[in-house]
Amino acid sequence: MTASPPPVDNLILSVSGLNRLVRECLEANFPLTWVGGEISNLTYAASGHVYFSLKDAGAQVRCVMWRSRAQLLGWRLENGHKIEARALVSFYEPRGEFQLNIEAIRRAGQGDLYERFLRLKAQLEDEGLFAAAGKRPLPAFPRRIAIVTSLQAAALRDVLSTLRRRAAHIAISLFPTAVQGEGAGQRIADALAAAGNSDCDLILLCRGGGSIEDLWSFNEECVARAIRATAIPVIAGIGHETDFTIADFAADLRAPTPTAAAEMAAPERATLLQSLDALHRQLQRRLERALGERQQRVDWLAGRLLHPAERLAQRRDMLHGQGRRLAQALRRLGETSRLKLSAVALRLNATRPRATQRSEGIEHLRQRLSRQMRWQLAQQQMKLNTLGNGLKQLDPHAVLARGYALATGADGRTVRNAAELKPGTILKLDFARGSALATVDQVVGAAEAD
């Protein structure tokens, strides 16, 4: 008989197997979860991994954030920071320790703020406040730049030093405002409105880096609308390169840092001078080339320029030559004309008619024409007499003269058939001399013709 398997109660697990089962059970039953607490025991390992504990008033848990995730954080963790971590509940088998594998970290309270940020961004984007078509072009060479920031901000010193280094000739107008705290958003909007009504060509909206709470004033709706309401373009240089605010989307141009905003606003003086020198050299070369071409033109024209006396002598010689050629042409023309005239005279004499012969011929033709005309007249007179006799025979009046009458109805048509008449019909009777009206008393039908 085969031995039956040992009962479960007698199953012996190794430590590794037990820890593996615990890890699999934890990871299978706990999805990714947001956990809030305070950082302690923070360690940045040489490998790039980050180890710390997340604690509150009653407990703590070990946490690890692998290097691939830590590189995407964008800010440095410190002991005592209040955070919210998106973590996978796990179990570190070699040490048998319960821990959290951290996927992402945000500062405590950022969840609600971030949701508000996304809702406002979507609302203003739907209104077209961020549309590229509404962005205003930056002036290529601003004369005066307005800076809207706090007088105590470190970003102000960076912006001023950058502008002084790159373009000391540009005038600066400061519009100080609070950039953090309660009511800061409206103060920033008021400062933007004041800068927009000034004689400046460009506005720099600046602030150094910070948490989302520190930068929240630039996420307020009034600031975004104030940016779009200004009459001059706005460059936003707020926080670090990874920080994005509503003001960045509303501005005509976003800079990753305040210093970069100053560099975008002011073209470097040295570069402008180099470009100016290059344009000056190019203009000088073009002027020299144009002057050289004009000088060549002048030299060519000078070579064609003659003294008036010499020009008159040339004209005189030309006129003498043309006079000689004209005289020769006239002589040749006269000789040719005389030859043609002689030939015409010869042909004329050869074709001149003789008067006696022409007279006899004309008389003969006249007699033939006279005889032909008399014969034609006789023939036409005979035809005319024949046609006249025929017309006389067909003349209805000649028939009436023999005692007949022509009967016509009221419509003027000639009556040819008595069957067409009715008693009482009025007829007009035309005689050879005169006419009369008659009324039909009786109609006698005629026999039908075969």
C-alpha positions as CSV (number, residue, x, y, z in Angstrom):
1,M,0.0,0.0,0.0
2,T,1.2,3.5,-0.8
3,A,1.7,5.8,2.1
4,S,-0.9,8.6,2.5
5,P,0.4,12.2,2.4
6,P,1.1,13.7,5.8
7,P,-1.7,15.8,7.2
8,V,-1.5,19.5,6.7
9,D,-0.9,20.1,10.4
10,N,2.3,18.1,10.0
11,L,3.5,20.0,6.8
12,I,6.8,21.7,7.6
13,L,7.7,24.9,5.6
14,S,11.1,26.4,5.2
15,V,11.7,30.0,6.2
16,S,12.2,31.0,2.6
17,G,9.0,29.3,1.6
18,L,7.0,30.9,4.4
19,N,8.3,34.4,3.5
20,R,7.5,33.8,-0.2
21,L,4.0,32.7,0.6
22,V,3.5,35.8,2.9
23,R,4.8,38.1,0.1
24,E,2.6,36.6,-2.5
25,C,-0.4,36.8,-0.2
26,L,0.2,40.4,0.6
27,E,0.8,41.5,-3.0
28,A,-2.2,39.6,-4.3
29,N,-4.6,41.1,-1.7
30,F,-3.4,44.7,-1.6
31,P,-3.6,46.7,-4.8
32,L,-1.6,50.0,-5.3
33,T,-2.6,52.3,-2.5
34,W,-2.0,55.8,-1.4
35,V,-0.4,56.0,2.1
36,G,0.2,59.2,4.0
37,G,2.7,59.9,6.7
38,E,6.0,61.6,7.7
39,I,9.4,60.6,6.4
40,S,12.1,59.4,8.9
41,N,15.3,57.4,8.7
42,L,15.8,58.7,5.1
43,T,18.8,57.2,3.2
44,Y,19.9,57.8,-0.3
45,A,22.0,54.8,-1.3
46,A,24.9,54.9,-3.7
47,S,22.9,52.6,-6.0
48,G,20.3,55.3,-6.4
49,H,17.6,53.6,-4.4
50,V,15.9,55.5,-1.6
51,Y,15.2,53.9,1.8
52,F,13.1,55.5,4.6
53,S,10.3,54.9,7.1
54,L,6.8,56.3,6.8
55,K,5.3,57.0,10.2
56,D,2.4,58.6,12.0
57,A,1.6,59.0,15.7
58,G,0.9,55.3,16.2
59,A,3.0,53.2,13.9
60,Q,5.6,53.2,11.1
61,V,6.5,51.0,8.1
62,R,9.7,50.5,6.1
63,C,9.6,51.9,2.5
64,V,11.9,51.5,-0.5
65,M,11.8,53.6,-3.8
66,W,13.8,52.0,-6.5
67,R,16.2,54.1,-8.5
68,S,14.1,54.1,-11.7
69,R,11.2,55.7,-9.8
70,A,13.4,58.0,-7.7
71,Q,14.9,59.6,-10.8
72,L,11.4,60.7,-11.8
73,L,10.6,62.4,-8.5
74,G,11.9,65.9,-9.5
75,W,12.6,67.1,-5.9
76,R,14.6,65.8,-2.9
77,L,13.1,64.1,0.1
78,E,13.9,65.3,3.6
79,N,13.3,63.8,7.0
80,G,10.1,65.3,8.5
81,H,8.4,65.9,5.1
82,K,4.7,65.1,5.1
83,I,4.1,63.0,2.0
84,E,1.6,60.8,0.3
85,A,3.1,57.7,-1.4
86,R,1.5,55.4,-4.0
87,A,2.8,52.1,-2.8
88,L,2.6,48.3,-3.3
89,V,2.3,46.4,-0.1
90,S,5.1,43.8,-0.1
91,F,7.4,41.6,2.1
92,Y,11.2,41.6,1.9
93,E,11.9,37.9,2.1
94,P,15.7,37.8,3.0
95,R,15.1,39.8,6.2
96,G,11.5,38.8,6.8
97,E,10.4,42.5,6.9
98,F,7.1,44.0,5.9
99,Q,7.7,47.0,3.6
100,L,6.1,49.3,1.0
101,N,7.5,49.5,-2.6
102,I,7.0,53.1,-3.5
103,E,5.8,53.9,-7.1
104,A,5.2,57.7,-6.7
105,I,5.4,60.4,-4.1
106,R,3.6,63.7,-3.7
107,R,3.6,66.2,-0.9
108,A,0.8,65.8,1.6
109,G,-2.3,67.7,0.4
110,Q,-1.2,67.8,-3.2
111,G,-3.9,65.4,-4.2
112,D,-6.7,67.9,-3.8
113,L,-4.7,70.7,-5.1
114,Y,-3.7,68.8,-8.2
115,E,-7.4,67.9,-8.9
116,R,-8.3,71.6,-8.6
117,F,-5.4,72.4,-10.9
118,L,-6.6,69.9,-13.5
119,R,-10.2,71.0,-13.4
120,L,-9.3,74.7,-13.8
121,K,-6.9,73.9,-16.6
122,A,-9.6,71.9,-18.5
123,Q,-12.1,74.7,-18.0
124,L,-9.8,77.5,-19.3
125,E,-8.6,75.3,-22.1
126,D,-12.2,74.7,-23.2
127,E,-12.7,78.5,-23.2
128,G,-9.8,78.8,-25.6
129,L,-7.7,80.8,-23.1
130,F,-4.6,78.7,-23.9
131,A,-5.1,78.6,-27.7
132,A,-1.9,79.1,-29.8
133,A,-3.8,81.5,-32.1
134,G,-4.2,83.9,-29.2
135,K,-0.5,84.0,-28.3
136,R,1.2,87.4,-29.0
137,P,4.6,87.6,-30.6
138,L,7.5,88.8,-28.5
139,P,9.2,92.1,-29.5
140,A,12.5,91.5,-31.1
141,F,14.1,94.5,-29.5
142,P,12.3,95.6,-26.4
143,R,13.1,99.0,-25.0
144,R,11.5,98.5,-21.5
145,I,10.7,95.3,-19.7
146,A,8.2,95.0,-16.8
147,I,9.0,92.5,-14.0
148,V,6.2,91.2,-11.9
149,T,7.5,89.4,-8.8
150,S,8.3,89.8,-5.1
151,L,11.1,92.2,-4.1
152,Q,12.4,89.6,-1.7
153,A,12.4,86.8,-4.3
154,A,15.8,85.3,-5.2
155,A,14.5,85.0,-8.7
156,L,14.4,88.8,-9.0
157,R,18.2,89.0,-8.4
158,D,18.8,86.3,-11.0
159,V,16.6,88.1,-13.6
160,L,18.2,91.5,-13.0
161,S,21.7,90.1,-13.2
162,T,20.9,88.3,-16.4
163,L,19.3,91.3,-18.0
164,R,22.3,93.5,-16.9
165,R,24.7,91.0,-18.4
166,R,22.9,90.5,-21.7
167,A,21.3,93.8,-22.4
168,A,22.2,96.6,-20.0
169,H,20.6,99.2,-22.4
170,I,17.1,97.9,-21.7
171,A,15.1,99.8,-19.1
172,I,13.5,97.9,-16.3
173,S,10.2,98.6,-14.5
174,L,9.4,96.7,-11.3
175,F,5.9,95.9,-10.3
176,P,6.3,94.3,-6.9
177,T,3.6,91.9,-5.6
178,A,3.2,89.1,-3.1
179,V,3.8,85.7,-4.8
180,Q,2.7,83.4,-2.0
181,G,0.0,83.4,0.7
182,E,-3.6,84.4,1.0
183,G,-4.7,87.0,-1.5
184,A,-1.5,86.7,-3.5
185,G,-3.3,85.6,-6.7
186,Q,-5.4,88.8,-6.9
187,R,-2.3,90.9,-6.1
188,I,-0.4,89.3,-8.9
189,A,-3.4,90.0,-11.3
190,D,-3.4,93.6,-10.2
191,A,0.3,93.9,-10.8
192,L,-0.1,92.4,-14.3
193,A,-2.9,94.9,-15.1
194,A,-0.7,97.8,-14.0
195,A,2.3,96.5,-16.1
196,G,0.0,96.1,-19.1
197,N,-1.1,99.7,-18.9
198,S,2.5,101.0,-18.6
199,D,4.9,102.0,-21.5
200,C,6.7,98.6,-21.3
201,D,7.1,96.3,-24.3
202,L,7.2,93.0,-22.4
203,I,6.2,91.5,-19.1
204,L,8.3,88.9,-17.1
205,L,6.2,87.1,-14.5
206,C,8.8,85.4,-12.2
207,R,9.1,83.3,-9.1
208,G,11.5,80.8,-7.8
209,G,10.8,77.1,-7.2
210,G,8.7,75.6,-4.4
211,S,6.0,73.1,-3.5
212,I,2.7,73.1,-5.2
213,E,1.3,75.0,-2.2
214,D,4.0,77.7,-2.6
215,L,3.2,78.1,-6.3
216,W,-0.5,77.9,-5.9
217,S,-1.1,81.6,-6.4
218,F,0.0,81.2,-10.0
219,N,-2.7,78.5,-10.5
220,E,-5.6,80.9,-9.7
221,E,-8.1,81.8,-12.4
222,C,-7.7,85.6,-11.9
223,V,-4.0,85.4,-12.7
224,A,-4.6,83.5,-16.0
225,R,-7.3,85.9,-17.1
226,A,-5.1,88.9,-16.1
227,I,-2.3,87.5,-18.3
228,R,-4.6,87.2,-21.3
229,A,-6.1,90.7,-20.7
230,T,-2.8,92.5,-20.9
231,A,-2.1,94.5,-24.0
232,I,1.5,93.3,-24.2
233,P,3.0,89.8,-24.3
234,V,3.9,87.9,-21.1
235,I,6.8,85.5,-20.4
236,A,6.2,83.2,-17.5
237,G,9.3,82.0,-15.6
238,I,7.9,80.2,-12.5
239,G,9.6,77.6,-10.4
240,H,11.9,74.9,-11.9
241,E,11.7,73.2,-15.2
242,T,9.4,70.5,-13.9
243,D,7.0,72.9,-12.3
244,F,3.9,73.7,-14.4
245,T,1.2,76.3,-13.4
246,I,-1.9,77.7,-15.0
247,A,0.0,80.9,-15.6
248,D,2.5,79.0,-17.8
249,F,-0.3,77.8,-20.1
250,A,-1.9,81.3,-20.2
251,A,1.4,83.1,-20.9
252,D,2.5,83.9,-24.4
253,L,5.7,82.0,-23.7
254,R,6.8,79.7,-20.9
255,A,10.4,79.6,-19.7
256,P,11.7,76.7,-17.6
257,T,13.2,79.1,-15.0
258,P,13.2,82.8,-14.2
259,T,16.8,83.1,-15.6
260,A,15.7,81.5,-18.8
261,A,12.8,83.9,-19.0
262,A,15.2,86.9,-18.8
263,E,17.3,85.3,-21.6
264,M,14.3,84.9,-23.8
265,A,13.2,88.4,-23.2
266,A,16.4,90.2,-23.9
267,P,18.6,89.5,-26.9
268,E,22.3,89.4,-25.9
269,R,24.0,92.7,-26.5
270,A,27.2,91.1,-27.7
271,T,25.3,88.9,-30.2
272,L,23.4,92.0,-31.4
273,L,26.6,93.9,-31.9
274,Q,28.2,91.0,-33.8
275,S,25.1,90.9,-36.0
276,L,25.3,94.6,-36.5
277,D,29.0,94.4,-37.4
278,A,28.2,91.7,-39.9
279,L,25.4,93.7,-41.4
280,H,27.7,96.8,-41.5
281,R,30.4,94.8,-43.3
282,Q,27.8,93.4,-45.7
283,L,26.5,96.9,-46.4
284,Q,30.0,98.2,-47.0
285,R,30.8,95.4,-49.4
286,R,27.6,96.1,-51.3
287,L,28.3,99.8,-51.4
288,E,31.8,99.2,-52.7
289,R,30.6,96.9,-55.3
290,A,27.8,99.3,-56.4
291,L,30.3,102.2,-56.5
292,G,32.7,100.1,-58.6
293,E,30.0,99.3,-61.1
294,R,28.9,102.9,-61.3
295,Q,32.6,103.9,-61.8
296,Q,32.9,101.4,-64.7
297,R,29.7,102.8,-66.1
298,V,31.1,106.4,-65.9
299,D,34.4,105.3,-67.5
300,W,32.5,103.6,-70.4
301,L,30.3,106.7,-70.9
302,A,33.4,108.9,-70.7
303,G,35.0,106.9,-73.5
304,R,31.9,107.6,-75.7
305,L,31.8,111.3,-74.8
306,L,33.2,113.5,-77.7
307,H,34.1,117.2,-77.9
308,P,31.2,119.2,-79.6
309,A,33.5,120.4,-82.4
310,E,34.6,116.9,-83.2
311,R,31.0,115.7,-83.1
312,L,30.0,118.6,-85.5
313,A,32.9,117.6,-87.8
314,Q,31.6,114.0,-87.8
315,R,28.1,115.2,-88.5
316,R,29.4,117.4,-91.3
317,D,31.3,114.6,-92.9
318,M,28.3,112.3,-92.6
319,L,26.0,114.9,-94.2
320,H,28.5,115.4,-97.1
321,G,28.6,111.6,-97.7
322,Q,24.8,111.3,-97.5
323,G,24.6,114.3,-100.0
324,R,26.9,112.5,-102.5
325,R,24.9,109.3,-102.1
326,L,21.7,111.2,-102.7
327,A,22.9,112.9,-105.8
328,Q,24.1,109.5,-107.2
329,A,20.7,108.0,-106.4
330,L,18.9,110.8,-108.1
331,R,21.0,110.4,-111.2
332,R,20.4,106.7,-111.3
333,L,16.7,107.3,-110.8
334,G,16.5,109.8,-113.6
335,E,18.2,107.4,-116.0
336,T,16.0,104.6,-115.1
337,S,12.9,106.8,-115.5
338,R,13.9,107.9,-118.9
339,L,14.5,104.3,-120.0
340,K,11.1,103.3,-118.7
341,L,9.4,106.3,-120.5
342,S,11.0,105.4,-123.8
343,A,9.8,101.8,-123.5
344,V,6.2,103.0,-122.7
345,A,6.2,105.4,-125.7
346,L,7.2,102.5,-128.0
347,R,4.4,100.3,-126.6
348,L,2.0,103.2,-127.0
349,N,2.8,103.8,-130.6
350,A,2.5,100.1,-131.4
351,T,-0.9,99.9,-129.9
352,R,-2.3,103.3,-131.1
353,P,-5.6,102.6,-133.2
354,R,-6.1,103.9,-136.8
355,A,-9.0,106.3,-137.0
356,T,-10.3,105.3,-140.6
357,Q,-10.4,101.6,-139.8
358,R,-12.1,102.2,-136.5
359,S,-14.8,104.5,-138.0
360,E,-15.8,102.0,-140.7
361,G,-16.0,99.2,-138.0
362,I,-18.1,101.4,-135.8
363,E,-20.6,102.3,-138.6
364,H,-21.0,98.6,-139.5
365,L,-21.7,97.7,-135.9
366,R,-24.2,100.6,-135.6
367,Q,-26.2,99.3,-138.6
368,R,-26.2,95.8,-137.2
369,L,-27.4,97.1,-133.9
370,S,-30.2,99.1,-135.5
371,R,-31.5,96.1,-137.4
372,Q,-31.3,93.9,-134.4
373,M,-33.3,96.4,-132.3
374,R,-36.1,96.7,-134.9
375,W,-36.4,92.9,-135.1
376,Q,-36.5,92.6,-131.3
377,L,-39.2,95.3,-131.1
378,A,-41.4,93.6,-133.7
379,Q,-41.1,90.3,-131.9
380,Q,-42.1,91.8,-128.5
381,Q,-45.0,93.7,-130.1
382,M,-46.4,90.4,-131.5
383,K,-46.1,88.8,-128.0
384,L,-47.8,91.8,-126.5
385,N,-50.8,91.7,-128.9
386,T,-51.2,87.9,-128.3
387,L,-51.3,88.3,-124.5
388,G,-53.7,91.3,-124.7
389,N,-56.2,89.2,-126.8
390,G,-56.0,86.4,-124.2
391,L,-56.6,88.8,-121.3
392,K,-59.7,90.3,-123.1
393,Q,-61.2,86.8,-123.4
394,L,-60.6,86.1,-119.7
395,D,-61.9,89.5,-118.5
396,P,-65.0,88.9,-116.4
397,H,-66.4,92.3,-117.4
398,A,-66.4,91.1,-121.0
399,V,-68.6,88.2,-119.9
400,L,-70.9,90.6,-118.0
401,A,-71.2,92.7,-121.1
402,R,-72.8,89.7,-122.9
403,G,-75.6,89.8,-120.3
404,Y,-74.3,87.7,-117.5
405,A,-74.2,88.7,-113.8
406,L,-71.7,87.9,-111.0
407,A,-73.4,86.8,-107.7
408,T,-71.4,87.2,-104.4
409,G,-72.5,86.4,-100.8
410,A,-72.4,88.6,-97.8
411,D,-68.8,87.4,-97.1
412,G,-67.7,88.6,-100.5
413,R,-67.2,85.1,-102.0
414,T,-68.5,84.2,-105.4
415,V,-71.5,81.9,-105.4
416,R,-70.9,78.9,-107.6
417,N,-73.4,76.3,-106.2
418,A,-77.1,77.1,-105.5
419,A,-77.1,74.4,-102.8
420,E,-75.0,76.7,-100.7
421,L,-77.9,79.2,-100.5
422,K,-80.9,79.4,-98.3
423,P,-84.1,81.3,-98.7
424,G,-83.7,84.8,-97.3
425,T,-80.0,85.0,-98.3
426,I,-79.0,88.4,-99.6
427,L,-76.9,88.3,-102.7
428,K,-75.0,91.1,-104.5
429,L,-75.4,91.0,-108.3
430,D,-72.7,92.7,-110.4
431,F,-73.6,93.6,-114.0
432,A,-71.6,95.1,-116.8
433,R,-72.9,98.4,-115.6
434,G,-73.8,98.8,-112.0
435,S,-74.8,96.2,-109.3
436,A,-78.0,95.3,-107.4
437,L,-79.0,93.5,-104.1
438,A,-81.3,90.4,-104.3
439,T,-83.0,88.2,-101.8
440,V,-83.3,84.4,-102.4
441,D,-86.9,83.3,-102.3
442,Q,-86.4,79.7,-103.3
443,V,-83.5,77.4,-103.9
444,V,-83.7,75.0,-106.8
445,G,-81.1,72.3,-106.4
446,A,-79.0,71.5,-109.5
447,A,-78.4,67.9,-110.6
448,E,-75.1,66.3,-109.4
449,A,-72.5,66.1,-112.0
450,D,-71.3,62.7,-113.2
